[in-house]
Amino acid sequence: MENILFTLNAVAPLILLVALGYFLKRIKFFSPEFIQIANKFCFYVALPALLFKNLYDSSLGSLPWRLVIFSVSAIIIIFLLALIYVILFVKDNTKKGVMIQGIMRSNYAFIGIPLATSLFSDNELIAKTGATVALMSIFCIPLFNMLSVVALSIFVDKDENTNHFKKVLLGIIKNPLIIAIFGGLLVLIFRLIIPSSAFVVRDNVNFLYKTLDSLAKIASPLALIIVGGQFEFSVSSESKGLLITGVIVRMIVVPVVVFLLASLCFDFANYEFATLIAIFASPIAVVSAIMAKEMNNDHLLASQLVVWSTLVSSVTIFIIVLTLKSLGYL
């Protein structure tokens, strides 16, 4: 019973925030315009503030290299296995890249990070988890974006897709999450070079740090509400088989295999397992549908993969967290 309560306390607030977003949209409290503007605010302001602030509060000296190597290797292997799968079993070229991206890419920023940091009540563990997910974002978010561009460009017509490829690549470089990550990384690097007695924003201009902290606190709940507000339920009959396959692989097969290997081969700490949940157990990234449309892939299938993986994640995440807690990994 204790483990069930722990899991409910960790996962239920996330599910309820997503459900709230969907409910408010259904009763037309949220207009489509508001959802679009709020999504932009979250993407361009709040989430970058969260990532930068978490990196600012961390240290490169605490970089979990074993976790980095394991996670990056797992993401690349998942990408390669998904590539083999679509070559063998998916006929429509516009759906191949979408399936690869759906299997490989998680909603790390919008759902993964708030999920990981909600798993503990102890302040020290919350701080360690926040620092770890921020440091892992240096590697995971750019890797997800780069592999997505590759997946969405290799099967569609090369001449037709050239301009879109360049446009999306430029979009990745301008991505506010990536800019925030590299901004935070520069701060960490400078901190290694500059003496500790040098000027520090948190101590010398505390009002700036408090403003950043306030924006960071907005990010997670707002992101989850907006995810719910973006839900649209409709499934094309011709894509139903791929949709079911993509959701099952992303939400069940990938996390089961990853956590099995992590528990058997590595002695990760509980906050590192929380970070693995953020990377591998969270549903498909919302931005994957936008990228699919920009690069002439089947964006309708991509959108449905986002919606249904998010719905299924309310069950799978609960089971994963409960299992890891029961086995003593959380």
Secondary structure, 3 states (H helix, E strand, C coil): CHHHHHHHHHHHHHHHHHHHHHHHHHCCCCCHHHHHHHHHHHHHHHHHHHHHHHHHCCCHHHCCHHHHHHHHHHHHHHHHHHHHHHHHHCCCHHHHHHHHHHHHCECHHHHHHHHHHCCCCCHHHHHHHHHHHHHHHHHHHHHHHHHHHHHHHCCCCHHHHHHHHHHHHHHHHCCHHHHHHHHHHHHHHHHHHCCCCCCCHHHHCHHHHHHHHHHHHHHHHHHHHHHHHCCCCCCCHHHHHHHHHHHHHHHHHHHHHHHHHHHHHCCCCHHHHHHHHHHHCCCECCHHHHHHHHCCCCHHHHHHHHHHHHHHHHHHHHHHHHHHHHCCCC
